[in-house]
Amino acid sequence: MKRLYIVDYWVPFPQSEYGGMINLIAEDDEEAFDLLLEEESLNLPGFERNLMENIRKAQKFLLMDDYESGVIEAFTT
């Protein structure tokens, strides 16, 4: 079963002030991580450790229907 992930993503100062909210559909945390790394528009290189930590803490909602995995919406600064 797939889940809707609502990932609150930010990298604290002084490393960066980069952050935002990312919504995606994935089967598990590892697939969510891979999908976000592949998403070129997010520009996440160097912050992978922070990303997985925030995926694990994300709100997750079980989806009843079969949806395609992928990033739905991303608001980042």
N, C-alpha and C positions, 0 to 999 in steps of 0.2 A: 504494500500500500504506500502511496505517496503522501507527502506532507507539504503543507504550505509553511514556509519559513519566513519569519519576520526578523531580520537581522539588524540589530542596532550596532552599526560599525563606526568606530572612531579610533584614532591613534592619538594618545595623549601628548601634550606639549612636554618636553622640548623636541621630541622626535618629529612631530608633525602636528598640524591642526586639521588633518584630513578626517572626514567623517561623513556619516549619512545614514540612511535607512534603505535596506535592500530587501525586496520581496522576491522569493523564488519558490519553485516546486522541485522537490527532489525526494528520492527514496530514503536517503540516510545522510548523515553528516558528511561522509566522505564524498558522496556525489555532489552535495551542495558546495563543498570546498572546490572540487574540480570544475564545476560549472562557473564559479566566480573567478577562478584563475583564468579560465578560457575567455571570459568576457572582457574584450579589449577596451571597451569604453570606461571601465572602472579604474584602470591604471593603478593596480595594487602591488607592483613589484617591491619587495623589501618588507612588506607588512604581512606576510603569510602567517606568521606565528599569531599575530593579533587576530587575523581573520578566522582561523580555526577556533580559537578561544571564544570568539563572539558567535560563531555558528553553534557551538555547543550550548551557549547560554540563550540562544534565540527562542522566541515563542514559536511553537510548532503545533500545527493543527492538522489532524488526520483528514484526508480527503476521501470521500465516499466513491467518487467516480475516477476513472483512469484519465489523468491529464498528462500531457507531454512535459517532461522535465525541462526547466530553463528559468532564466531570470525574467520575472514579470515586470518589475518596476525598480528603478534604482535612483534615489536622490542622494547625490554626493557633492561635497564641497572640496 
